[in-house]
C-alpha cells in the first residue's frame, strides 16, 4: 500500500512538473516574439481590421502585430 501511494504521488508530481515546464517554455517563446516585435515591428505582419477607439469614440485601423 505504501509503495502504491509513493508511485502514485511520484506520477502526479511528474505530470505536474512536465505541465509546468511546458507552460514555461511556451511563455518564454511568446515573450521572445513580443520582444522581437517591439524591437523590429517592420518584420511582423499586422492585422488589417477596424477597431473602435474608446477614447476618441471613432473607428480606426488596427495595427496590432499578429503573434502566436
Phi and psi restraints in degrees (value plus and minus 20) as a CYANA .aco file:
   2 UNK   PHI     -86.6   -46.6
   2 UNK   PSI     -61.1   -21.1
   3 UNK   PHI     -83.6   -43.6
   3 UNK   PSI     -61.8   -21.8
   4 UNK   PHI     -83.9   -43.9
   4 UNK   PSI     -60.1   -20.1
   5 UNK   PHI     -89.0   -49.0
   5 UNK   PSI     -55.9   -15.9
   6 UNK   PHI     -86.1   -46.1
   6 UNK   PSI     -61.6   -21.6
   7 UNK   PHI     -84.4   -44.4
   7 UNK   PSI     -63.0   -23.0
   8 UNK   PHI     -84.7   -44.7
   8 UNK   PSI     -63.4   -23.4
   9 UNK   PHI     -85.2   -45.2
   9 UNK   PSI     -59.9   -19.9
  10 UNK   PHI     -85.2   -45.2
  10 UNK   PSI     -61.2   -21.2
  11 UNK   PHI     -83.9   -43.9
  11 UNK   PSI     -65.2   -25.2
  12 UNK   PHI     -83.6   -43.6
  12 UNK   PSI     -64.1   -24.1
  13 UNK   PHI     -84.3   -44.3
  13 UNK   PSI     -57.5   -17.5
  14 UNK   PHI     -85.3   -45.3
  14 UNK   PSI     -65.2   -25.2
  15 UNK   PHI     -84.4   -44.4
  15 UNK   PSI     -61.8   -21.8
  16 UNK   PHI     -84.2   -44.2
  16 UNK   PSI     -61.6   -21.6
  17 UNK   PHI     -88.9   -48.9
  17 UNK   PSI     -57.6   -17.6
  18 UNK   PHI     -84.2   -44.2
  18 UNK   PSI     -61.3   -21.3
  19 UNK   PHI     -83.3   -43.3
  19 UNK   PSI     -62.5   -22.5
  20 UNK   PHI     -86.5   -46.5
  20 UNK   PSI     -61.1   -21.1
  21 UNK   PHI     -85.6   -45.6
  21 UNK   PSI     -59.6   -19.6
  22 UNK   PHI     -82.2   -42.2
  22 UNK   PSI     -64.5   -24.5
  23 UNK   PHI     -82.7   -42.7
  23 UNK   PSI     -60.8   -20.8
  24 UNK   PHI     -84.2   -44.2
  24 UNK   PSI     -61.9   -21.9
  25 UNK   PHI     -85.0   -45.0
  25 UNK   PSI     -64.4   -24.4
  26 UNK   PHI     -88.3   -48.3
  26 UNK   PSI     -55.4   -15.4
  27 UNK   PHI     -86.3   -46.3
  27 UNK   PSI     -59.7   -19.7
  28 UNK   PHI     -86.1   -46.1
  28 UNK   PSI     -59.6   -19.6
  29 UNK   PHI     -81.7   -41.7
  29 UNK   PSI     -66.2   -26.2
  30 UNK   PHI     -86.5   -46.5
  30 UNK   PSI     -56.6   -16.6
  31 UNK   PHI     -83.4   -43.4
  31 UNK   PSI     -62.5   -22.5
  32 UNK   PHI     -84.1   -44.1
  32 UNK   PSI     -59.1   -19.1
  33 UNK   PHI     -83.4   -43.4
  33 UNK   PSI     -63.8   -23.8
  34 UNK   PHI     -84.1   -44.1
  34 UNK   PSI     -59.2   -19.2
  35 UNK   PHI     -84.2   -44.2
  35 UNK   PSI     -63.6   -23.6
  36 UNK   PHI     -86.9   -46.9
  36 UNK   PSI     -56.8   -16.8
  37 UNK   PHI     -86.8   -46.8
  37 UNK   PSI     -55.2   -15.2
  38 UNK   PHI     -92.9   -52.9
  38 UNK   PSI     -56.5   -16.5
  39 UNK   PHI     -95.1   -55.1
  39 UNK   PSI     -61.8   -21.8
  40 UNK   PHI    -151.9  -111.9
  40 UNK   PSI      56.4    96.4
  41 UNK   PHI     -87.7   -47.7
  41 UNK   PSI     -40.5    -0.5
  42 UNK   PHI     -91.8   -51.8
  42 UNK   PSI     -37.1     2.9
  43 UNK   PHI    -107.5   -67.5
  43 UNK   PSI     -25.4    14.6
  44 UNK   PHI    -131.0   -91.0
  44 UNK   PSI     123.5   163.5
  45 UNK   PHI     -90.9   -50.9
  45 UNK   PSI     127.4   167.4
  46 UNK   PHI    -136.4   -96.4
  46 UNK   PSI     134.0   174.0
  47 UNK   PHI     -92.6   -52.6
  47 UNK   PSI     131.6   171.6
  48 UNK   PHI    -129.7   -89.7
  48 UNK   PSI       7.5    47.5
  49 UNK   PHI    -111.5   -71.5
  49 UNK   PSI    -199.3  -159.3
  50 UNK   PHI    -138.7   -98.7
  50 UNK   PSI     115.1   155.1
  51 UNK   PHI    -145.2  -105.2
  51 UNK   PSI     138.6   178.6
  52 UNK   PHI    -116.4   -76.4
  52 UNK   PSI      99.9   139.9
  53 UNK   PHI    -103.4   -63.4
  53 UNK   PSI      98.0   138.0
  54 UNK   PHI     -90.9   -50.9
  54 UNK   PSI     -49.5    -9.5
  55 UNK   PHI     -93.0   -53.0
  55 UNK   PSI     -67.3   -27.3
  56 UNK   PHI    -112.4   -72.4
  56 UNK   PSI     -31.4     8.6
  57 UNK   PHI      36.5    76.5
  57 UNK   PSI      23.0    63.0
  58 UNK   PHI    -153.1  -113.1
  58 UNK   PSI     138.4   178.4
  59 UNK   PHI    -103.7   -63.7
  59 UNK   PSI     115.4   155.4
  60 UNK   PHI    -157.1  -117.1
  60 UNK   PSI     143.4   183.4
  61 UNK   PHI     -92.7   -52.7
  61 UNK   PSI     122.0   162.0
  62 UNK   PHI    -106.4   -66.4
  62 UNK   PSI     113.1   153.1
  63 UNK   PHI    -145.4  -105.4
  63 UNK   PSI       6.6    46.6
  64 UNK   PHI     -92.3   -52.3
  64 UNK   PSI     120.1   160.1
  65 UNK   PHI     -92.2   -52.2
  65 UNK   PSI     127.4   167.4
  66 UNK   PHI    -106.4   -66.4
  66 UNK   PSI      93.7   133.7
  67 UNK   PHI    -142.9  -102.9
  67 UNK   PSI     138.9   178.9
